[in-house]
Amino acid sequence: MTNIEQYLPSAPARIGQGTAVEQSRAVAEVQAAIVVAQQCPRIIQAAMTEMRQSCRQMALAERAFYRFPRAGGAVSGPSVHLARELARCWGNVQYGLAELRRDDEAEQSEMQAFAWDVQTNARTSSTFIVPHKRDTKDGPKSLTDMRDIYENNANNGARRVREAIFAILPPWFVEEAKDLCAQTLKNGGGKPLPKRIADAIMVFEGLGITAERIEQRLGRPSGKWTEHDVAQLTVTYKSLQRGEVTIEDEFPAELATVAEIMQPAAMSQQGGAE
């Protein structure tokens, strides 16, 4: 078995002409990628310059992090959007997601995610099962609509693709990109902080979230929000748009008011003065 063939799935006993053509095309594509990678190796300094330029753009920084609830808290980290952009900047990287088998009777799909540095031959892949179900407040719900199944598979697969890409990229390259994206969010593209606060309140009001609920979550009035607060709100807003979290997860209605939050501190200061 050649180095190329080990990356290709085993062929079925009987295949059609279209499948045979596609298999030949896939082999030729892999061979071409290897030849190009050897003839045009990446220039690390150029890759770093490309990455830094991308991470200074708000369009990427706003999508660079995800956030979702877990065990009463929240988990956040670099998103698949950042991973794909870093793979592009690094160069000579192939990645993807494939549905190997769908079992409608068992209500599950067998998926495979991979990332491959064609130049160094560093490769990682994972095969996993995705149930055709969606978690709801009333428990798991079976999916029967083809589009729902496709979107469920894609969403679950995107997380594995993200981890596969990060596994083959140098850690220092990823960490610098994360820091730059966080800094870009904090700077807000040069927009003054009061303007960014006003814009944040406006976009959340478009989702039906009042300024009071945001203040309850942050524990202080909008006049005292910092650049970090606005950056975190940006990540939360994007996660709400992508359906990673819900409004009730991030802005529970039963939170205490800002006045109630500030009252104990005020009483403590008053007691100290006496």
N, C-alpha and C positions, 0 to 999 in steps of 0.2 A: 504494500500500500504506500502510495506516495504521500508527501507532506500535504498536498492539496486535497487528496481524496479523503483524508481523515477528518476534514472539516465538513464534508458533504454527507447528508443522510443516505442510508442504504436504500437502494432502488427496489420498488415492488416487483413482484414476479411478472406482471404484465403492465406495460405502459403504452399510452397512446403517442401518436406522432408529435402532438403539441408538447407533451411532457418531455419527450426525448430532446426536442429542440431546446426547451427551457433548461434542461440539465446541461446540455452542451454549452449553452450561453453562460450558465453559472460558472462552469469550469473555466471557460475562457476569461470571464470577468475576474475571477480570483487570480489567474495567472497574470493578467494585465496589471492588477493591483500590486502584485509582488514585484513585477519588473519596474513599474513606475516608482515604487518605494525605494528600490535599490539605485535607480538612476537619478532620482530627485529626492535625496534624503532631507529630512527636516533640518532647518537651521534653528537651533533652540532660541537664540537671541531674537530672531524674527517672530517665532511663536510667542515669546514673552511680550514683545511689543504689541502684537495683535491682540493678545489676551488683555493687556492693560488698557488698550484703547476701547475694547468692547465693554469691559467692566466699568468704565467711566461713563457709560451711556445709561440714562435712566430707564430706557426701554428694556434693557437687560436686567438692570439691578432690581426693578420692580417685580420681575418674574424669577429672580435668582434663588428665592427661598420659599419653602412651603411651611405650613403649620396645620396640625390636626390634633383633635382631642384624644387623650388616652389615659385611662385610670384616674379620672378626675382632674387631670392636668392637661398639658399641651406639649406636643413634640414638634420641633422645628429643625430645619437643616437645609442644605443646598438642594435645589430642585433639579428635575430632569432637564429643564430648559437650560440651566447653567451647565449641566454635564454635556449636553449636545454642543453648546457653543464652545466649550473648552476642547472637545474632541475636534471640532473644526479648526480651532486655532492651533492645536498641537500638530495636526496633519498626519496623513498616512494611517488613519484609524478607521476601521469599519465597525459598525455596531448594528444591532437589529433585534427584532422580535418576530417569532414565528409560532403559529398554532400548529402543533404537530398532529394533534388528533382531537376530535370533538366527539363526545359520547353524550348524546341527548337523553338516553335512558338513565345513565348515572348522573346526569345534569352537571357535567364538568368538562373542561377542556385541558388538554396537556399542552403546555407552552414551553418555549425555550427562548431565553434572552442571552445575548452574547456581545462581547466587545473584543476587538482584535487589533493590536498594534502591528500592522503589516510589516513595518520596518524592523522591529526587534523580535517579532514573532511571539510577543507576550499576548496570551489569549485567556479569556475567562468566559465561562458559560454556566448557566443554571437551567435545569429543567424542573418545572413545578406544575402543580395542579391548581386550576382556578375553578371553584364551584360556580355554577350558574345561579348564584344567589346574591342578594344585597341585604346588608344589615339595616334594619329599621328599629324604631323604638319598640315595636311590637314583636321583635325577633326577626330571624332571617326570612326573606321573601324570595321565592323562586322566580327566575326570569324565564320567560317563554318567547318574548319578542326578539327577533333576530338582531335588531339594532341595539337593544338593551344588553344582549349577550356580548356583542362586539365591543361596545363601550366598556363593559365590565372587564372583559379580557384585556383591552388596551390600557385601562387605568391600572390594573394589577401588574401588567407587563411593564409599564413605564417605570415603575419603582425598581424592578429588577434590571432594566436597561441602565437606569441611573447608577446603580451600584456596580454594574459591570464596567461601565465607562470609568468611574472613579477608581476602580481596582487596577486599571492598567495605566492610569495617568500618574505622573510623579506627585507624591503628597505635597511637596513644596509648591508645585504649580497650582494645585487645587486650593491650598490654604491662602496663597496670595490673592487668588481670584475672589475667594469669599470675603477677605478683608477689604478688597477694593470695592466690591459690590455693596458691602455694608457701609463703607465710607461714602459712596455715591448716594445711597439712600439718606444718610445722615446730612449730607450737604444739600440735598434736594435740588441738584442741578443749578446751584447759585441763587435759587429763589429765596427771598427773605422769610425768616421763620414765621412771622405773623401771617403772611400770605399763605404759607403752606398749612398752617393751622386752620385758617378759614376754608381753604380748599378741602382739607380732610373732613371737616365738619359737613361741608356741602355734599361730598360724595357719599358719606355715610347716611345723611338724611335722605338721599335718593334710595337707600335700601330700607328706609323706615326706622333708622336708628338715630335717636335724637342726641343732641350735644350732651344732655344730662346723663344719658346712659354711658356715653364714652367717658365722661368725667367720673362717673361711678366706677368704671372699670379701672381707670388710671389712678383713682384716689386723690385727684386734685383738679381744680378748675382749669379751663383751657388757657387762661392767661399765664399759667405756670408750667405749661407743657414744654418739654425740651426737644431738641433735635432727635434724640433717641426715641422719645415717645411717638413722634410723628413717623419715624422710620418703622417702628413696630406696627403702627396703625396701617401703614402702607402694605406690609406683609400680610396683616390680618385681612385687609380689604381684598387683596388678590386671592387669598385662600377662600374667602367667602364667595368670590366670583367663580372659582373653580370647583366649589362644592366640597372642599376638604374639611371645612368646619361649618357650623350653623350659627345663626345669629344668637340663638339661645345659649350655645356653648360659650361664645365669647362675651356676650353682653346679657347675662341673666337678669331678668326683671326684678328679682328679689334682692339685688344688691342694696346696701345701705346708701343713702344719699351722701353727697359730698359734705354737706353740713354736719351730718352725723359722724362722718369719718374725722372731720376736723375738730369736732367738739371735745373728744377726750384729750387731744393734744392741747387744746386751748385751756381746758380745766387744769391740766397738769402744769402748764406754764403759770396759770393764775395761782395755783397752790404753792408753787416754788417762790413766787413773788411775795406771798404772805409770809 
